[in-house]
Each structure stands twice: as structure tokens, then as C-alpha cells.
Amino acid sequence: MAAVELYNDSNFRGKLVETNSDTPNVGNDVNDRVTSIVINQGTWRFFTDSQFRGVSADLGPGRYPNIGLGTIPNDSIRSFRRIG
């Protein structure tokens, strides 16, 4: 099971990425498309810019069906890394 699962749509539809690794640039296929997240392990920091820059939000284990309701606007994640 991957530590992080990123989805294109709310409520965990349209899976984009599964990973266990820090990601300094999500790439064109994922860039500005993430709407929901599942964190299976660890605490992760998500950023609005590549290279771990910009506005950030920390998320621990859990299911986040619509990240647009939090600190980072919908469809704006460009990088992320594990912090705990």
C-alpha cells in the first residue's frame, strides 16, 4: 500500500498517483489537478509550487475527500514531502 494516494476528483475518484517518496515536482499529468488525498502512512506537507515552495499544508493519516476546503486551494498541489 502506498503512503500517499492523490486523486483528480473529489471523493477519491480518478486516481492520479500512488507513492511512498518525496515528490519535488508532480509533473504535467498531475500538476494542478489534485482534489482529494488519502494518507495511509506518515505526515506529509503539500505545496502549491514545485521544489517544496509556496503555500503549504500538513496532512496526517486519513482521508481528505475535498482539499479545496483547506489551506491549499483545489487543483493547486505541485509538490509534497514526508515530514513525519
CYANA upper distance limits for C-alpha pairs under 8 A (distance plus 0.5 A):
  1 MET  CA     40 ASN  CA      8.22
  2 ALA  CA     18 GLU  CA      6.06
  2 ALA  CA     19 THR  CA      5.73
  2 ALA  CA     20 ASN  CA      6.10
  2 ALA  CA     40 ASN  CA      7.43
  2 ALA  CA     41 GLN  CA      8.47
  3 ALA  CA     18 GLU  CA      7.95
  3 ALA  CA     19 THR  CA      6.57
  3 ALA  CA     20 ASN  CA      5.46
  3 ALA  CA     39 ILE  CA      6.40
  3 ALA  CA     40 ASN  CA      5.30
  3 ALA  CA     41 GLN  CA      5.23
  3 ALA  CA     42 GLY  CA      7.59
  4 VAL  CA     17 VAL  CA      8.40
  4 VAL  CA     18 GLU  CA      6.20
  4 VAL  CA     19 THR  CA      5.97
  4 VAL  CA     20 ASN  CA      6.88
  4 VAL  CA     37 ILE  CA      7.75
  4 VAL  CA     38 VAL  CA      6.36
  4 VAL  CA     39 ILE  CA      5.28
  4 VAL  CA     40 ASN  CA      6.59
  4 VAL  CA     41 GLN  CA      7.75
  5 GLU  CA     15 LYS  CA      7.87
  5 GLU  CA     16 LEU  CA      8.16
  5 GLU  CA     17 VAL  CA      6.22
  5 GLU  CA     18 GLU  CA      5.04
  5 GLU  CA     19 THR  CA      7.24
  5 GLU  CA     37 ILE  CA      6.20
  5 GLU  CA     38 VAL  CA      5.55
  5 GLU  CA     39 ILE  CA      7.04
  6 LEU  CA     12 PHE  CA      8.37
  6 LEU  CA     15 LYS  CA      6.58
  6 LEU  CA     16 LEU  CA      6.05
  6 LEU  CA     17 VAL  CA      5.66
  6 LEU  CA     18 GLU  CA      7.05
  6 LEU  CA     34 VAL  CA      6.72
  6 LEU  CA     35 THR  CA      8.19
  6 LEU  CA     36 SER  CA      6.70
  6 LEU  CA     37 ILE  CA      5.27
  6 LEU  CA     38 VAL  CA      7.15
  7 TYR  CA     12 PHE  CA      5.99
  7 TYR  CA     13 ARG  CA      6.40
  7 TYR  CA     14 GLY  CA      5.85
  7 TYR  CA     15 LYS  CA      4.75
  7 TYR  CA     16 LEU  CA      5.67
  7 TYR  CA     17 VAL  CA      7.61
  7 TYR  CA     34 VAL  CA      6.07
  7 TYR  CA     35 THR  CA      6.49
  7 TYR  CA     36 SER  CA      5.63
  7 TYR  CA     37 ILE  CA      6.57
  8 ASN  CA     12 PHE  CA      8.13
  8 ASN  CA     13 ARG  CA      6.97
  8 ASN  CA     14 GLY  CA      5.48
  8 ASN  CA     15 LYS  CA      6.55
  8 ASN  CA     16 LEU  CA      6.63
  8 ASN  CA     30 VAL  CA      8.47
  8 ASN  CA     33 ARG  CA      6.02
  8 ASN  CA     34 VAL  CA      5.34
  8 ASN  CA     35 THR  CA      5.85
  8 ASN  CA     36 SER  CA      7.29
  9 ASP  CA     13 ARG  CA      5.57
  9 ASP  CA     14 GLY  CA      6.28
  9 ASP  CA     34 VAL  CA      7.59
  9 ASP  CA     35 THR  CA      5.67
  9 ASP  CA     36 SER  CA      6.77
 10 SER  CA     35 THR  CA      5.95
 10 SER  CA     36 SER  CA      5.71
 10 SER  CA     65 PRO  CA      5.83
 10 SER  CA     66 ASN  CA      5.73
 11 ASN  CA     36 SER  CA      6.81
 11 ASN  CA     64 TYR  CA      8.34
 11 ASN  CA     65 PRO  CA      4.89
 11 ASN  CA     66 ASN  CA      7.26
 12 PHE  CA     36 SER  CA      6.15
 12 PHE  CA     37 ILE  CA      7.45
 12 PHE  CA     38 VAL  CA      8.33
 12 PHE  CA     65 PRO  CA      6.72
 16 LEU  CA     29 ASP  CA      8.44
 16 LEU  CA     30 VAL  CA      6.95
 16 LEU  CA     34 VAL  CA      8.34
 17 VAL  CA     30 VAL  CA      8.29
 21 SER  CA     81 ARG  CA      7.66
 21 SER  CA     82 ARG  CA      8.06
 22 ASP  CA     80 PHE  CA      6.51
 22 ASP  CA     81 ARG  CA      4.68
 22 ASP  CA     82 ARG  CA      6.62
 23 THR  CA     79 SER  CA      6.01
 23 THR  CA     80 PHE  CA      5.83
 23 THR  CA     81 ARG  CA      6.54
 24 PRO  CA     50 SER  CA      6.15
 24 PRO  CA     51 GLN  CA      4.98
 24 PRO  CA     52 PHE  CA      6.46
 24 PRO  CA     78 ARG  CA      8.20
 24 PRO  CA     79 SER  CA      5.36
 24 PRO  CA     80 PHE  CA      6.86
 24 PRO  CA     81 ARG  CA      8.06
 25 ASN  CA     50 SER  CA      5.46
 25 ASN  CA     51 GLN  CA      6.74
 25 ASN  CA     78 ARG  CA      6.30
 25 ASN  CA     79 SER  CA      5.48
 25 ASN  CA     80 PHE  CA      8.47
 26 VAL  CA     30 VAL  CA      6.22
 26 VAL  CA     31 ASN  CA      6.22
 26 VAL  CA     50 SER  CA      8.15
 26 VAL  CA     78 ARG  CA      5.97
 26 VAL  CA     79 SER  CA      6.16
 27 GLY  CA     31 ASN  CA      6.09
 27 GLY  CA     78 ARG  CA      8.23
 30 VAL  CA     34 VAL  CA      7.30
 30 VAL  CA     78 ARG  CA      8.35
 31 ASN  CA     75 ASP  CA      8.23
 31 ASN  CA     76 SER  CA      7.77
 31 ASN  CA     77 ILE  CA      7.10
 31 ASN  CA     78 ARG  CA      5.89
 32 ASP  CA     74 ASN  CA      8.45
 32 ASP  CA     75 ASP  CA      4.75
 32 ASP  CA     76 SER  CA      4.86
 32 ASP  CA     77 ILE  CA      6.14
 32 ASP  CA     78 ARG  CA      6.94
 33 ARG  CA     74 ASN  CA      8.23
 33 ARG  CA     75 ASP  CA      4.82
 33 ARG  CA     76 SER  CA      7.25
 33 ARG  CA     77 ILE  CA      7.89
 34 VAL  CA     74 ASN  CA      7.30
 34 VAL  CA     75 ASP  CA      5.35
 34 VAL  CA     76 SER  CA      7.41
 34 VAL  CA     77 ILE  CA      6.80
 35 THR  CA     65 PRO  CA      7.96
 35 THR  CA     66 ASN  CA      6.11
 35 THR  CA     67 ILE  CA      6.17
 35 THR  CA     68 GLY  CA      7.31
 35 THR  CA     74 ASN  CA      5.98
 35 THR  CA     75 ASP  CA      6.23
 36 SER  CA     63 ARG  CA      8.49
 36 SER  CA     64 TYR  CA      6.09
 36 SER  CA     65 PRO  CA      5.25
 36 SER  CA     66 ASN  CA      5.44
 36 SER  CA     67 ILE  CA      6.18
 37 ILE  CA     63 ARG  CA      6.69
 37 ILE  CA     64 TYR  CA      5.64
 37 ILE  CA     65 PRO  CA      7.06
 37 ILE  CA     66 ASN  CA      8.28
 37 ILE  CA     67 ILE  CA      7.91
 38 VAL  CA     61 PRO  CA      7.96
 38 VAL  CA     62 GLY  CA      6.45
 38 VAL  CA     63 ARG  CA      5.08
 38 VAL  CA     64 TYR  CA      6.60
 39 ILE  CA     43 THR  CA      8.25
 39 ILE  CA     59 LEU  CA      8.01
 39 ILE  CA     60 GLY  CA      6.91
 39 ILE  CA     61 PRO  CA      5.10
 39 ILE  CA     62 GLY  CA      5.76
 39 ILE  CA     63 ARG  CA      6.91
 40 ASN  CA     61 PRO  CA      5.87
 40 ASN  CA     62 GLY  CA      7.12
 41 GLN  CA     60 GLY  CA      8.15
 41 GLN  CA     61 PRO  CA      6.24
 42 GLY  CA     60 GLY  CA      6.59
 42 GLY  CA     61 PRO  CA      6.75
 42 GLY  CA     82 ARG  CA      7.29
 42 GLY  CA     83 ILE  CA      8.03
 42 GLY  CA     84 GLY  CA      5.90
 43 THR  CA     58 ASP  CA      7.30
 43 THR  CA     59 LEU  CA      6.10
 43 THR  CA     60 GLY  CA      4.69
 43 THR  CA     61 PRO  CA      7.09
 43 THR  CA     82 ARG  CA      6.37
 43 THR  CA     83 ILE  CA      6.14
 43 THR  CA     84 GLY  CA      5.30
 44 TRP  CA     58 ASP  CA      6.08
 44 TRP  CA     59 LEU  CA      5.90
 44 TRP  CA     60 GLY  CA      6.87
 44 TRP  CA     80 PHE  CA      7.28
 44 TRP  CA     81 ARG  CA      6.02
 44 TRP  CA     82 ARG  CA      4.79
 44 TRP  CA     83 ILE  CA      5.93
 44 TRP  CA     84 GLY  CA      7.44
 45 ARG  CA     56 SER  CA      6.87
 45 ARG  CA     57 ALA  CA      6.03
 45 ARG  CA     58 ASP  CA      4.84
 45 ARG  CA     59 LEU  CA      6.91
 45 ARG  CA     80 PHE  CA      5.98
 45 ARG  CA     81 ARG  CA      5.97
 45 ARG  CA     82 ARG  CA      6.79
 45 ARG  CA     83 ILE  CA      7.03
 46 PHE  CA     52 PHE  CA      8.15
 46 PHE  CA     56 SER  CA      5.83
 46 PHE  CA     57 ALA  CA      5.88
 46 PHE  CA     58 ASP  CA      6.89
 46 PHE  CA     59 LEU  CA      8.37
 46 PHE  CA     77 ILE  CA      6.96
 46 PHE  CA     78 ARG  CA      8.27
 46 PHE  CA     79 SER  CA      6.54
 46 PHE  CA     80 PHE  CA      4.79
 46 PHE  CA     81 ARG  CA      7.27
 47 PHE  CA     52 PHE  CA      6.22
 47 PHE  CA     53 ARG  CA      6.41
 47 PHE  CA     54 GLY  CA      6.26
 47 PHE  CA     55 VAL  CA      6.11
 47 PHE  CA     56 SER  CA      4.93
 47 PHE  CA     57 ALA  CA      7.33
 47 PHE  CA     72 ILE  CA      8.27
 47 PHE  CA     77 ILE  CA      6.13
 47 PHE  CA     78 ARG  CA      6.53
 47 PHE  CA     79 SER  CA      5.75
 47 PHE  CA     80 PHE  CA      6.34
 48 THR  CA     53 ARG  CA      7.34
 48 THR  CA     54 GLY  CA      5.70
 48 THR  CA     55 VAL  CA      5.96
 48 THR  CA     56 SER  CA      7.05
 48 THR  CA     72 ILE  CA      7.53
 48 THR  CA     76 SER  CA      5.86
 48 THR  CA     77 ILE  CA      5.24
 48 THR  CA     78 ARG  CA      5.80
 48 THR  CA     79 SER  CA      7.39
 49 ASP  CA     53 ARG  CA      5.52
 49 ASP  CA     54 GLY  CA      5.54
 49 ASP  CA     55 VAL  CA      8.04
 49 ASP  CA     77 ILE  CA      7.51
 49 ASP  CA     78 ARG  CA      5.57
 49 ASP  CA     79 SER  CA      6.82
 50 SER  CA     54 GLY  CA      8.48
 50 SER  CA     78 ARG  CA      5.57
 50 SER  CA     79 SER  CA      5.51
 51 GLN  CA     79 SER  CA      6.86
 52 PHE  CA     79 SER  CA      6.12
 52 PHE  CA     80 PHE  CA      6.80
 52 PHE  CA     81 ARG  CA      8.03
 53 ARG  CA     79 SER  CA      8.41
 55 VAL  CA     72 ILE  CA      7.45
 56 SER  CA     71 THR  CA      7.96
 56 SER  CA     72 ILE  CA      7.27
 57 ALA  CA     71 THR  CA      6.65
 57 ALA  CA     72 ILE  CA      7.03
 66 ASN  CA     74 ASN  CA      8.03
 67 ILE  CA     71 THR  CA      8.49
 67 ILE  CA     72 ILE  CA      7.38
 67 ILE  CA     73 PRO  CA      7.34
 67 ILE  CA     74 ASN  CA      6.32
 68 GLY  CA     72 ILE  CA      6.94
 68 GLY  CA     73 PRO  CA      5.07
 68 GLY  CA     74 ASN  CA      4.44
 68 GLY  CA     75 ASP  CA      8.17
 69 LEU  CA     73 PRO  CA      7.67
 69 LEU  CA     74 ASN  CA      8.20
 72 ILE  CA     76 SER  CA      7.33
 72 ILE  CA     77 ILE  CA      8.00
